[in-house]
Amino acid sequence: MHKKRTIQVKEGYYGGSYESLPMWINHWYQIQEVLQLNQKKVLEIGPGNSVVGYFLKKCGLNVFTSDIDFRNKPDVLSDVSYLPFKQRSFDVILCCEVLEHIPYNEFENALKEIYRVNNGFVVISLPAPFVGAALALNLPRLSIFKLHAGVRYFKEKKFDGQHYWELGRLGYPLKRIKKAMRNAGFDIMKEFRPTLSLFCYFFVLKRLSHI
């Protein structure tokens, strides 16, 4: 029997300053990465304001939601470390801005639980603060050209009531996070920092069936 995790966000959190332009860009990337996988059955862990799940449903995907916070009206109340689903229940699992809300010593176990209920792909984003500048050029008939440059926050991350850790902070280098993902049974298909949303980092993972 696992201990009940404390709800970290206050009522009304998903509104006002939370809905910044970088956050909406984050939503866009979540949607695009899931749609590009061309799968149908999706589990969204931590639906937040429900923007992403709502759009994916409009695109014809079968989206289930899981959260520890009943106020977000998830389909299932559950912790990311204990998902009440059978093995290989979902083609895609979307878990964005969630895993930093649990202590890092529970991170790998959460990844293994995601692996257990996954039957294909996982999209994860983690906070990865970055001080820098971004440039985007919109050229006729060409894809938007994007470029960013800067440095990570090297200051130690202390628990602030929500985040226990963040990618790139002291003790949590990218190499360590990627190793944990591979140890859990995933191949890293894609990773990137959105140029116009420098506070986060995305991973697209593929489940390795031989694990």
C-alpha positions in Angstrom: 0.0 0.0 0.0 1.6 3.3 -1.0 1.3 6.5 0.9 -1.1 9.1 -0.5 0.7 12.0 -2.2 -0.1 15.5 -1.3 -1.8 17.8 -3.8 0.8 20.6 -4.5 -1.2 23.2 -6.5 -3.7 25.6 -5.1 -7.2 25.9 -6.4 -7.3 28.3 -9.4 -3.6 27.6 -10.2 -4.3 26.8 -13.9 -5.2 30.3 -14.9 -3.9 33.8 -14.9 -0.1 33.9 -14.9 0.2 30.1 -15.5 -1.2 30.5 -19.0 1.9 32.3 -20.3 3.0 32.3 -23.9 5.8 29.8 -23.2 3.2 27.5 -21.6 0.9 27.7 -24.6 3.9 26.9 -26.8 4.6 23.9 -24.5 1.0 22.8 -25.1 1.5 23.0 -28.9 4.5 20.8 -28.8 2.8 18.2 -26.6 -0.1 18.1 -29.2 2.2 17.9 -32.2 4.5 15.2 -30.8 1.5 13.0 -30.0 -0.2 13.5 -33.3 3.0 12.8 -35.2 3.1 9.3 -33.6 -0.1 8.5 -35.5 -1.6 6.4 -32.6 -5.1 6.3 -31.2 -5.2 5.4 -27.5 -3.5 7.9 -25.2 -3.1 8.3 -21.5 -2.4 11.8 -20.3 -0.9 11.8 -16.9 -1.5 15.2 -15.2 -4.0 16.9 -17.5 -3.7 20.3 -15.8 -6.0 22.7 -17.5 -7.2 20.0 -20.0 -6.2 22.1 -23.0 -4.0 19.4 -24.6 -6.4 16.5 -24.0 -9.3 18.5 -25.3 -7.5 19.2 -28.5 -6.3 15.7 -29.0 -9.9 14.4 -28.6 -11.0 16.9 -31.2 -8.4 15.3 -33.5 -10.1 11.9 -33.0 -7.8 10.3 -30.4 -9.1 8.2 -27.5 -7.7 10.1 -24.5 -7.8 8.9 -20.9 -6.6 11.1 -18.1 -4.9 10.3 -14.7 -4.1 12.6 -11.9 -3.9 12.7 -8.1 -5.9 15.9 -8.0 -9.7 15.4 -8.2 -10.2 19.1 -9.1 -8.7 18.4 -12.5 -11.5 15.8 -13.1 -9.3 13.0 -14.4 -10.9 9.8 -15.6 -8.9 8.0 -12.9 -7.5 9.3 -9.6 -4.0 7.8 -9.4 -0.4 8.5 -8.7 2.1 8.3 -11.6 4.0 5.7 -9.6 0.9 3.4 -9.3 -1.2 3.4 -12.4 -4.3 1.2 -12.2 -4.1 -0.1 -15.7 -3.2 -3.4 -17.3 0.1 -4.0 -19.0 0.4 -2.3 -22.4 -2.9 -0.5 -22.1 -2.0 2.6 -24.1 -0.4 3.3 -27.4 1.0 6.7 -26.2 1.5 8.1 -22.7 1.8 11.8 -22.4 3.5 12.9 -19.1 4.5 16.6 -19.2 5.6 18.8 -16.3 4.7 16.0 -13.9 7.7 13.9 -12.9 9.6 16.8 -11.2 6.7 16.8 -8.7 7.9 13.6 -7.1 11.3 13.1 -5.3 14.0 12.0 -7.7 14.5 8.7 -5.8 11.0 7.8 -7.1 11.7 8.9 -10.7 13.0 5.6 -12.1 10.1 3.6 -10.5 7.6 6.0 -12.1 9.3 5.5 -15.5 9.0 1.7 -15.0 5.3 2.0 -14.2 4.8 4.1 -17.3 6.7 1.4 -19.3 4.4 -1.3 -17.8 1.2 0.3 -19.1 2.7 1.6 -22.3 2.5 -0.3 -25.6 4.4 2.0 -27.9 5.5 5.6 -27.2 5.9 8.1 -24.5 6.1 11.9 -24.7 7.7 13.5 -21.6 8.6 17.1 -20.9 10.5 18.3 -17.9 11.3 21.7 -16.6 14.9 22.6 -17.6 15.4 26.4 -16.9 17.6 28.1 -19.5 18.9 31.7 -19.5 19.3 32.8 -23.1 17.9 34.2 -26.2 15.7 32.8 -29.0 15.4 33.7 -32.7 12.7 32.6 -35.2 12.7 33.6 -38.9 9.5 33.1 -40.9 10.5 32.7 -44.6 8.0 32.3 -47.4 7.3 28.6 -48.4 9.9 27.4 -45.9 9.6 26.0 -42.4 10.2 28.5 -39.7 13.9 28.7 -38.9 14.6 28.7 -35.1 17.7 29.2 -33.1 18.5 29.6 -29.4 21.6 30.1 -27.3 22.2 30.4 -23.6 23.2 28.6 -20.4 21.4 26.3 -17.9 20.8 27.2 -14.3 23.6 25.6 -12.4 22.2 26.6 -9.0 21.1 23.7 -6.8 17.3 23.1 -6.8 15.6 23.0 -3.5 12.0 21.8 -3.0 9.7 24.8 -3.5 6.4 23.2 -2.6 6.1 21.8 -6.1 9.4 20.9 -7.9 11.8 18.5 -6.1 14.3 18.6 -9.0 14.7 20.0 -12.5 16.7 18.8 -15.5 20.1 20.6 -15.8 20.3 21.7 -12.2 23.2 20.5 -10.1 22.9 16.8 -9.6 20.4 16.3 -12.4 22.4 16.5 -15.7 20.8 15.4 -19.0 23.0 12.3 -19.1 21.6 11.1 -15.8 18.0 11.6 -16.9 18.6 9.8 -20.2 20.2 6.9 -18.4 17.2 6.5 -16.2 14.9 6.4 -19.2 17.0 3.7 -20.9 17.2 1.7 -17.7 13.4 1.8 -17.5 13.2 0.1 -21.0 12.9 3.0 -23.4 14.8 4.0 -26.5 15.1 7.8 -26.9 13.8 8.6 -30.3 13.9 12.4 -30.1 14.9 15.1 -27.6 14.8 18.8 -27.9 14.3 22.2 -26.2 11.6 24.3 -27.9 13.2 27.4 -29.1 10.3 29.6 -28.1 9.8 27.9 -24.7 13.2 27.7 -23.1 12.1 26.6 -19.7 11.4 22.9 -20.7 12.9 19.9 -22.5 11.1 17.2 -24.4 11.7 13.5 -24.9 9.9 11.1 -27.3 10.5 7.6 -26.1 9.8 4.2 -27.7 9.1 1.1 -25.6 11.7 -1.7 -26.1 9.7 -4.9 -26.0 12.6 -7.1 -24.9 12.9 -5.5 -21.5 
